[in-house]
Amino acid sequence: AVVFSLCLGSLFNLFVKKLNEFSKPLGLQFGDFQVGKTVDYLDVTLSLSEENTIHYKLYRKETDARRYLQTDSFHPEHVFRSVVFSQMIRVIQRNSLDNTCVEDLAQLKKDLRASGHNDVMMEELEPKAAQRAIENELYGHKPTREDQDQIVFSIKYFQEVKELKKLVRSLEPDIKQICGDVNVIFALRKSSSIGNRVVRNRKLSTSSSDSSSTDTSSSTASLVLQQSSSQSCGHPRCQTCRNLFTSNERILINGTELFLDQGLTCKDNNVIYVAQCSICPDNSTYFGQTVNPFHIRMNGHRSHFKIDSSLSFEKSALSMHAFLSHKDYFSMNIYKLGIVKKVSPMNLDREEDFLSLNLELMFLASTGW
């Protein structure tokens, strides 16, 4: 606790004695006290002016080495900027008078310079630190933008994305003049992996007569897996069962027929599955995998079929395809689903890639590539 008193000499000692008598039932005792108009408390020095006004400034112990993160260490650029920014905020907030603040900032810059930090960055960050310190004093924290309207730039990641961000940031005043006080944010989408890509069927460059003969010939490429009964779990309220392929439906992918393991149901886990768009003329097809029961994984896809500010539809390949290609039919019900096979959890990635690769190779072989 810090107590300022105008008492002098023996009167102050008497004050401390009386204070200890009153505070003893509370378990508080004031044994150390400092007579004078300044006192060091934590990282500030408190002082009492001639007008009996309390002021404060940054306090550093004599043993403080004032060493900061060296700029030749292997850290990202933003880490060094954060060190400078946070230390400047600390100095500004720990000084109630402008003259002491200027002195402490000058000392801080000298110490940072000794650790390799350049003057250009410090000059850039100083006004920003002052603004943040004012915001912290007024609001207790940086003002949030939760209530602001947002303009979202949804883009796939590419190497020059930083340059694009700088360009858009430079245009923020123009954007706000047109759209009002909006928050400009970027939503970066990772490039699709092999396991999450949509395999688009391609029509063979053959005549109708050739294609009809191809359908009836035994030369049609086949990826033969186990076949038995329907894959429905039979539960009346299962939302996945209604989208399953029937046991007599043919699944063609790039001219290759895919057979499902009819011995599995939507309650099985550790499976490779297929989802085929029933609206696309070429029946766009997606292969996926899950360690969870198949119907639980489908519920996960289904939960992303909504258009909201958090762009939930971007979190599923199925909802993303439906949003981009079939906005008028934005529903999980446009897909036909099936379980291809059950594998060991350790082999899910390998089996999924192997299945996609085989279908691609079969297509290329059938076209003579």
C-alpha positions, 0 to 999 in steps of 0.5 A: 500500500502507498500512503502519502502524508503531510506529517513531518518527523516524529508526527509521521512516526506517530501516524504510522504507529496509530495506523498499525494499531488500526490495521492490526485486526485486518492483518496489515502492518506498515513496517517500512516507510519512506519519509519524503515527497517521493516513493518508489512503488513497483515500476513507478516513482510516485511524487507529491508536488508543491500543490499536493498533486500526485505525479508519477514516472517510470522507475527502473532499478539500478540492477536493470540491464535494459537489454531487449531482444537482439534484432540479429536473433531468428524471430519474425519481423513482427516480434521486434516491432512488438517489443518496441511498440509495447515498451513505448506504450509502457513508458508513456503510460508510466509518466504523468508529466510530458517532460519526464515522458520525453526523457524516458522515451529518449532513454528507451530509444537509446537502449533499443538502439543498443540492441540493434533496433533501427530509428526508422521503425521507432519513429514510425511506431512512436505516434502509434504507441501514443495513440494506443496509450490514450485509447487504453486510458480512455477505454481500458483497452483498444476499441473493438470493431465487433459492431462495425460493418465488415468488408471481407476480401476472401482470397486464396493464399499466394506468395504476393498476398502481403503486397495485396494487403498493403494495396487494400490498406492504402485504399481504406480512406477511399473505401470508408468514404464510399462505404462508411465506417467499415472494418476491412478484413482478409479471409485467406483460404488455403489451397486445396490439398489432394485429399480435399479436392473436387474431382471433376468428371470429364466427358470423353471425346467420342461420338454418341455411337462410340460412347454407347458401345463403350457403355455396353462393352466389357472394356469399361474401366472398373475399380472393383470393391466389395459389394453386398447390401444397402449402406443405410443404418435404418434409423428413421431420423438419420439425415445421412441415409436419405442422401445415400446411393441406392445399391443399384445405382452406378457411380461413374467418375471420369468414365470409371465405375466406382463400387461401394462397400455395401457391407458398411453403414453410415454408423461406421468410422475410419472410412473413405467416402464419396460425395457426388453433386447431382446437379452438375452436368459432369457430376462433380465428385469429392473424396473424403475421409473420417475417423468419426462415424460417417453420419457424424462427419456428414453432419459436420459438412451439413452444419456449414451450409449457411451464409453468415459473417464468419463465412462458414460455407468456406470450411467445407468443400461440399458447401463451398462447391454448392455456394459457388456453383448452385446458389439457388440450391444451397443444400446438402441434399444436392449430394449423393453419398456413399462409403467406399471402404473402411481402412485403418486410421493410420492408412486413411491419407494413403488410401484416399490419395491412392483412390483419387490417383487410380481414378485419374490414371484410369481416365488418362489411359482411357483417353490415350494420354 
